[in-house]
Amino acid sequence: MSTVSMTVNGRKVSGECEDRTLLVHFLRDNLHLTGTHVGCDTSQCGACVVHLDGKSVKSCTMLAVQASGSEVTTIEGIAKGQDLHAVQTAFKEHHGLQCGYCTPGMIMTITDMINRHGSDLDEETVREELDGNICRCTGYHNIVKAALDAASKMGAGQQQVAAE
Amino acid sequence: MYETTYRRPTSIDEAVKLLRESDGEGKLMSGGMTLIPTMKARLAMPSALIDLRHIEDLKGISFENGRLRIGGGTTHAETKASETVRQNAPTFSYLAGLIGDPAVRHMGTVGGAVANHDPAADYPAALLAMGATIHTNTREIAADDFFTGMFETALEENEIVTAVSFEPPQAAGWEKFRNPASRYAMAGVFVAKRADGTVGVGVTGAGNNGVFRWTAAEEALSSSFDASALDGLSISPDDMMGDMHGSAGYRANLVKVVTKRAVNAAKG
């Protein structure tokens, strides 16, 4: 057993877990943050994507002890109270989900994508970078639309901030 | 996953010490993008995991004396994002950006990838084609001598890949024919016109004993750097992998097709 300490969604947390405990299980079972999903057992589906120190990672392919000392952001940490994050709003507006199981991972992957590419994000890049996220309902089309819409809105927002 | 013990050294010496103490039962872990899925499937049961992600000496990218050097702990995303890599070896930068998916690229490292020598890994093809050097904590190994077979390398026990380095080629092309589901290379070919004018051709994903150099193609392309130089050549299916995704004969043909595309890409 090890003591694991990290900052999750801005809150300092610590807990005891076995060294073999995966980050996703620490988040779900110890912290009861069940928005991060486990969709496969083979590191392929991306339902478990969270941000580790600002970068998208698969929380099912990382031990909780590896994340000790880091900052983790999960799907629960991106809205501001009742105000959805721009990517969440875009998913709602464009019907980017049906069953919703893959959605937390999709949103965390797309948020990371927009952080890196900004409003330059194009369809080809979105489709290429969704390589590690599987959706069985939507056929991806509306997810791509949501990503591009959120990128243009967030990119415009960033420019506004820069101009002020 | 079987039980294991996690260790987090901050120096190469400390990592080697921890590895020695594990009596051959421990494993070095860099990004863990292969090792953790393997452990989840209970196909590996290391008693100790020695995490290399917090060792500063394994990080960093530099260009000195005409050679690009990439620290073993550099992630694929860092290699892709590096201006130094993009300026000096744009094709290597492009290759790094096509490995796995974004989440994998944020964790996986060049040191981990070469030490693992997955038969469909991307970097080994580039390193062979460019005549790269693999640096370890004890020596320097030519890429030609490093990749000894599928999942096998020249690494000794307690040896850690600290960096890879190479002289940027005059021109290079990388073509990866991906399995549509797994996105791993079914044939990935890196063609490099080296500084001395000779041509290197590294092939991954296809050979039945890991990455290899297609020397007949190298000779033909060294005489005439054009895809048509490959017209009369063929690869023996006996040396190719055959599986549910494609027979050895299919892969033998695929290597030639993909090599031609890589030459065309190199010629821009």
Interface residues (C-beta under 8 A of the other chain):
Chain A: S2 E18 D19 R20 L22 D41 T42 S43 G46 V49 L52 K55 S56 V57 K58 C60 T61 M62 L63 V65 Q66 T109 D112 M113 E129 D131 G132 N133
Chain B: M1 Y2 E3 T4 T5 Y6 R8 G32 M33 I36 P37 M39 K40 A41 L49 D51 R53 A77 G100 D101 P102 A103 V104 H106 M107 R183
